[in-house]
């Protein structure tokens, strides 16, 4: 069973966005639907027939998923006209639970991680190439299905390969891929500058501030790792600065308007700070509506009265933590936030013990991103990979030391 699971994960990750494209091309259905069906019997077998103590983060996340499903049924927040069974099999919380359960019941060896490192490097290079092509042709390899806002193409946002899994995957999963590579690859290797350059270029080309901030967060591990000398940290700083100047020069030569991105997307001069105003409006709407259902929430769907309060500036309360408090109340969010706390704690322990900070900084970027939008999707490829690496290092540390 463990061999089967390893082969499954090495096939799925980190090529999940490409498999999502294949699924859509042949079936017009999301990949999560098929992966859910595939993982359900495996997770069921492991839970029933294998005796194992689950980590705290997973116990709390399972409880939250049950709470989430109860809230969906009680408040009837299924999408209108959608089959309930299909909705459940596409639910990201259920999928995340299945992923985490299977990961925690598995043993990942050095050979598996070595292959996964190479796969992550390959998909990062592919991401870079596709992003560069999308400078001239934003519609290249872009998911133009009915569920995707085509206005993003009009804004020349580049989502690389990630629009096929989710528009938010470029801002959640890609920074985590960079975080893992920065942590596992020797800084003296010639490939290392390409990793840094890829992180800067792909995140900047998305034209999304939270993605750029996430890239800064995951790259900051280069400076906060005390096991690296001061000279190395200074060299990393100059490497990043040089990379930014190089990117700027190449962009200007190819006709890419960097000033337009800075003024219109980052500083929002063309929209009179519309994004910032939408978040202020979200905060005001939350203060009005949250006290009506503070304990259990209203279910995972924004009600018409809140949408009216938002004045059309956003379809939901546009701050992740406030939105989830509105959806699930204090009780549901306390369970979820405890799951996040214990996951971050585990990642911190692995970082201190094994000097692997990829998962910690990647998860921190995910938590910070939800201060500016709503996307607590734990089935995201980057989150799942973070947990796989944590499982690998935790298992490795549990083995008895072999005397030489």
Legacy VTK file of the C-alpha trace (Angstrom):
# vtk DataFile Version 3.0
C-alpha trace
ASCII
DATASET POLYDATA
POINTS 404 float
0.000 0.000 0.000
2.815 2.435 0.887
4.455 1.868 -2.514
1.136 2.515 -4.238
0.670 5.776 -2.341
4.194 6.965 -3.142
3.687 6.251 -6.848
0.353 8.076 -6.747
1.812 11.179 -5.110
4.917 11.282 -7.292
2.623 11.114 -10.334
0.154 13.743 -9.103
2.549 16.266 -7.579
3.704 18.775 -8.460
2.052 18.301 -11.874
-1.447 18.858 -10.492
-2.238 21.913 -12.706
-1.266 19.955 -15.819
-3.444 17.021 -14.783
-6.249 19.543 -14.145
-5.887 20.692 -17.747
-6.071 17.071 -18.965
-9.218 16.439 -16.900
-10.919 19.551 -18.212
-9.881 18.814 -21.797
-11.382 15.299 -21.779
-14.236 15.509 -19.243
-15.030 19.221 -18.586
-14.956 18.352 -14.875
-12.503 19.531 -12.176
-9.648 17.239 -11.250
-10.644 17.342 -7.558
-13.774 15.316 -8.385
-11.734 12.398 -9.756
-9.000 12.579 -7.117
-11.644 12.489 -4.371
-13.091 9.282 -5.818
-9.588 7.802 -6.115
-8.511 8.668 -2.563
-11.712 7.755 -0.681
-11.201 3.942 -0.646
-7.490 4.330 0.188
-8.182 6.630 3.139
-11.029 4.383 4.332
-8.789 1.306 4.256
-5.990 3.045 6.189
-8.276 4.446 8.891
-10.123 1.142 9.419
-7.294 -1.382 9.127
-4.162 0.504 10.208
-3.756 1.602 13.814
-2.094 5.002 14.060
-2.225 8.113 16.234
-2.994 11.151 14.122
-1.260 14.518 14.688
-3.229 17.295 16.349
-3.482 19.482 13.259
-5.211 16.662 11.376
-7.587 15.807 14.224
-8.760 19.413 14.393
-8.998 19.663 10.616
-11.148 16.519 10.451
-13.433 18.002 13.129
-13.626 21.270 11.158
-14.474 19.382 7.950
-17.336 17.599 9.741
-18.478 20.977 11.114
-18.242 22.447 7.608
-20.363 19.656 6.101
-22.986 19.990 8.851
-23.110 23.737 8.191
-23.553 23.146 4.463
-26.481 20.754 5.008
-28.175 22.729 7.801
-27.919 26.063 5.967
-28.419 24.480 2.524
-25.507 26.307 0.953
-25.105 23.897 -1.962
-24.695 25.731 -5.273
-28.079 26.154 -6.974
-28.735 23.479 -9.585
-25.766 21.361 -8.518
-26.002 17.674 -7.592
-25.249 17.285 -3.859
-23.123 14.168 -4.303
-21.081 15.905 -7.007
-20.660 18.947 -4.726
-19.375 16.774 -1.884
-16.947 14.934 -4.137
-15.591 18.302 -5.275
-15.406 19.792 -1.796
-11.835 21.027 -1.090
-12.096 20.327 2.665
-12.979 16.685 2.078
-10.180 16.372 -0.457
-7.687 17.965 1.945
-8.759 15.541 4.696
-8.190 12.580 2.391
-4.778 13.882 1.337
-3.658 14.518 4.918
-4.927 11.175 6.239
-3.124 9.229 3.506
0.069 11.267 3.996
0.131 10.691 7.763
-0.352 6.943 7.267
2.495 6.798 4.756
6.274 6.649 4.952
8.240 8.762 2.494
11.840 7.728 1.975
14.892 9.661 0.773
14.526 8.403 -2.804
10.940 9.661 -2.979
11.891 13.131 -1.701
14.851 13.321 -4.060
12.535 12.640 -7.018
9.978 15.100 -5.687
12.659 17.811 -5.466
13.468 17.285 -9.145
9.787 17.322 -10.098
9.246 20.598 -8.241
12.255 22.145 -9.971
10.898 20.990 -13.338
7.432 22.462 -12.757
8.947 25.762 -11.560
10.938 26.001 -14.803
7.795 25.181 -16.805
5.940 27.869 -14.832
8.621 30.402 -15.707
8.572 29.561 -19.417
4.766 29.730 -19.648
4.685 33.033 -17.741
7.212 34.537 -20.155
5.134 33.400 -23.146
2.036 34.950 -21.552
3.693 38.389 -21.609
2.958 38.504 -25.344
-0.083 36.237 -25.278
-1.968 36.321 -21.927
-4.497 33.771 -23.229
-1.794 31.128 -23.776
-2.595 28.021 -21.700
-5.252 30.000 -19.806
-8.429 28.326 -18.590
-11.230 30.071 -20.471
-14.034 27.975 -18.954
-17.256 29.638 -17.787
-16.041 29.570 -14.193
-13.047 31.781 -14.907
-13.267 35.566 -15.087
-12.026 36.631 -18.517
-11.546 40.159 -17.189
-8.201 38.932 -15.878
-6.990 38.506 -19.443
-8.000 42.093 -20.133
-5.848 43.151 -17.165
-2.911 41.167 -18.651
-2.536 39.062 -15.523
-0.382 36.007 -16.089
-1.347 32.857 -14.211
1.268 30.615 -15.814
0.011 27.006 -15.716
-2.098 27.417 -12.585
-5.460 28.698 -13.867
-6.446 25.108 -14.648
-6.503 24.166 -10.960
-7.537 27.587 -9.570
-6.853 31.249 -10.258
-5.477 31.436 -6.722
-3.052 28.534 -7.185
-0.408 30.822 -8.681
-0.442 32.825 -5.436
-0.674 29.883 -3.013
1.055 26.855 -4.516
3.790 28.508 -6.580
5.378 30.442 -3.661
5.384 27.226 -1.628
7.197 25.429 -4.465
9.848 28.155 -4.384
9.997 27.937 -0.581
10.679 24.196 -0.742
13.366 24.539 -3.413
15.119 27.345 -1.521
15.218 25.106 1.538
16.366 21.845 -0.076
18.808 22.961 -2.778
22.400 23.823 -1.982
22.912 27.546 -2.533
26.223 26.783 -4.239
24.535 24.888 -7.080
24.257 26.686 -10.412
20.513 26.041 -10.510
19.896 28.066 -7.338
19.906 31.550 -8.982
17.329 30.245 -11.493
15.040 29.268 -8.606
15.285 32.777 -7.146
14.767 34.368 -10.562
11.733 32.171 -11.243
10.168 33.129 -7.928
10.566 36.840 -8.669
9.485 36.742 -12.329
6.415 34.498 -12.058
5.071 36.279 -8.966
5.565 39.730 -10.540
3.894 38.720 -13.796
0.714 37.722 -11.947
0.287 41.462 -11.226
-1.198 40.503 -7.838
0.167 42.135 -4.708
-0.511 39.169 -2.445
1.473 36.897 -4.769
4.417 39.299 -4.727
4.207 39.525 -0.941
4.104 35.715 -0.719
7.251 35.527 -2.853
8.992 37.982 -0.528
7.911 35.911 2.503
9.255 32.609 1.174
12.516 34.182 -0.041
13.042 35.830 3.351
14.127 32.458 4.757
17.440 33.153 3.011
18.079 35.966 5.498
16.528 34.606 8.703
18.302 31.262 8.703
20.910 31.683 11.438
22.891 28.701 10.183
23.922 30.748 7.151
26.820 33.137 7.537
26.379 36.901 7.327
28.408 36.956 4.108
26.035 34.460 2.501
22.998 36.479 3.582
24.479 39.633 2.088
25.269 37.758 -1.138
21.653 36.548 -1.300
20.462 40.128 -0.932
22.631 41.282 -3.828
21.535 38.247 -5.864
17.877 39.200 -5.450
18.495 42.899 -6.133
20.563 42.043 -9.213
17.814 39.701 -10.365
15.220 42.468 -10.047
17.355 44.887 -12.081
18.020 42.207 -14.702
14.308 41.463 -14.963
13.560 45.179 -15.279
16.101 45.601 -18.085
14.891 42.556 -20.034
11.252 43.592 -19.543
11.847 47.095 -20.878
13.723 45.711 -23.886
10.824 43.367 -24.677
8.225 46.128 -24.383
6.768 45.099 -21.020
5.610 48.184 -19.113
6.800 47.746 -15.525
5.683 51.237 -14.505
2.138 50.395 -15.573
2.111 47.344 -13.289
3.514 49.333 -10.361
1.138 52.285 -10.811
-2.061 50.462 -11.723
-1.806 47.073 -10.028
0.365 47.737 -6.975
-0.413 51.398 -6.213
-3.916 51.275 -7.801
-3.648 54.753 -9.251
-6.034 53.902 -12.097
-8.800 52.605 -9.802
-8.540 55.095 -6.933
-7.525 52.365 -4.447
-10.620 50.273 -5.258
-9.128 47.091 -3.805
-8.274 48.762 -0.489
-11.733 50.355 -0.330
-13.365 46.967 -0.947
-11.571 45.568 2.096
-12.640 48.515 4.255
-16.224 47.941 3.103
-15.828 44.233 3.907
-14.673 45.108 7.412
-17.679 47.407 7.928
-20.106 44.761 6.613
-18.552 42.191 8.952
-19.049 44.433 11.990
-22.710 44.805 11.082
-23.568 41.198 10.219
-21.268 39.033 12.338
-23.051 39.822 15.647
-26.275 38.341 14.205
-24.822 34.788 14.143
-21.566 34.969 16.129
-21.303 31.402 17.450
-22.190 29.062 14.578
-22.187 31.392 11.568
-24.499 31.360 8.565
-22.862 28.623 6.484
-20.245 28.896 3.726
-22.154 31.245 1.447
-22.447 35.035 1.404
-26.068 36.067 1.896
-27.787 38.741 -0.237
-27.978 41.229 2.670
-24.171 41.188 2.982
-23.673 41.496 -0.782
-25.930 44.558 -0.662
-23.803 46.076 2.098
-20.680 45.488 -0.011
-22.093 47.847 -2.689
-20.945 45.591 -5.501
-17.282 46.081 -4.565
-16.848 42.358 -3.826
-19.080 39.242 -3.896
-18.075 38.334 -0.337
-16.342 39.702 2.753
-12.934 40.083 1.154
-10.768 39.298 4.205
-10.257 35.585 4.739
-10.388 35.453 8.526
-13.417 37.759 8.773
-15.205 35.907 5.999
-14.712 32.580 7.774
-15.915 34.040 11.065
-19.053 35.133 9.229
-19.419 31.705 7.575
-18.628 29.403 10.514
-18.854 31.570 13.620
-16.497 31.527 16.575
-16.948 27.782 17.157
-16.063 26.674 13.616
-13.183 29.137 13.244
-11.686 28.191 16.598
-11.456 24.595 15.373
-9.938 25.627 12.036
-7.488 28.104 13.548
-6.295 25.459 16.005
-5.621 23.136 13.055
-3.587 25.905 11.397
-1.741 26.642 14.648
-0.683 23.028 15.152
0.350 22.701 11.498
2.507 25.826 11.775
3.925 24.552 15.074
4.907 21.252 13.437
6.524 23.144 10.546
8.453 25.352 12.997
9.721 22.302 14.914
10.914 20.667 11.679
12.630 23.913 10.694
14.486 24.195 14.004
15.387 20.516 14.170
16.157 19.666 10.540
16.890 23.109 9.077
14.090 22.582 6.547
12.092 25.838 6.508
10.296 25.306 3.215
7.000 24.204 4.747
6.984 26.845 7.503
7.589 29.857 5.260
5.232 28.452 2.636
2.437 28.036 5.194
3.097 31.510 6.615
2.683 32.982 3.113
-0.655 31.128 2.850
-1.842 32.552 6.186
-0.765 36.092 5.284
-2.458 35.867 1.877
-5.799 35.292 3.598
-5.526 38.732 5.147
-6.197 40.179 1.705
-8.553 37.621 0.106
-10.547 34.468 0.927
-8.957 31.147 0.025
-8.534 28.680 2.878
-8.160 25.782 0.457
-5.988 23.181 2.170
-6.217 20.812 -0.794
-4.008 23.187 -2.782
-0.998 21.440 -4.254
1.448 23.611 -2.297
-0.198 22.891 1.055
-0.274 19.146 0.371
3.400 19.178 -0.610
4.242 21.076 2.589
2.581 18.342 4.628
4.366 15.592 2.669
7.745 17.148 3.502
6.772 17.566 7.163
5.779 13.913 7.297
9.101 12.906 5.703
11.214 14.861 8.216
9.111 13.827 11.212
9.359 10.149 10.298
13.081 10.493 9.650
13.633 12.066 13.071
11.699 9.244 14.757
14.127 6.602 13.509
16.816 5.444 15.962
20.272 6.830 15.357
22.643 4.311 13.770
26.081 4.358 15.332
28.984 4.356 12.942
LINES 1 405
404 0 1 2 3 4 5 6 7 8 9 10 11 12 13 14 15 16 17 18 19 20 21 22 23 24 25 26 27 28 29 30 31 32 33 34 35 36 37 38 39 40 41 42 43 44 45 46 47 48 49 50 51 52 53 54 55 56 57 58 59 60 61 62 63 64 65 66 67 68 69 70 71 72 73 74 75 76 77 78 79 80 81 82 83 84 85 86 87 88 89 90 91 92 93 94 95 96 97 98 99 100 101 102 103 104 105 106 107 108 109 110 111 112 113 114 115 116 117 118 119 120 121 122 123 124 125 126 127 128 129 130 131 132 133 134 135 136 137 138 139 140 141 142 143 144 145 146 147 148 149 150 151 152 153 154 155 156 157 158 159 160 161 162 163 164 165 166 167 168 169 170 171 172 173 174 175 176 177 178 179 180 181 182 183 184 185 186 187 188 189 190 191 192 193 194 195 196 197 198 199 200 201 202 203 204 205 206 207 208 209 210 211 212 213 214 215 216 217 218 219 220 221 222 223 224 225 226 227 228 229 230 231 232 233 234 235 236 237 238 239 240 241 242 243 244 245 246 247 248 249 250 251 252 253 254 255 256 257 258 259 260 261 262 263 264 265 266 267 268 269 270 271 272 273 274 275 276 277 278 279 280 281 282 283 284 285 286 287 288 289 290 291 292 293 294 295 296 297 298 299 300 301 302 303 304 305 306 307 308 309 310 311 312 313 314 315 316 317 318 319 320 321 322 323 324 325 326 327 328 329 330 331 332 333 334 335 336 337 338 339 340 341 342 343 344 345 346 347 348 349 350 351 352 353 354 355 356 357 358 359 360 361 362 363 364 365 366 367 368 369 370 371 372 373 374 375 376 377 378 379 380 381 382 383 384 385 386 387 388 389 390 391 392 393 394 395 396 397 398 399 400 401 402 403
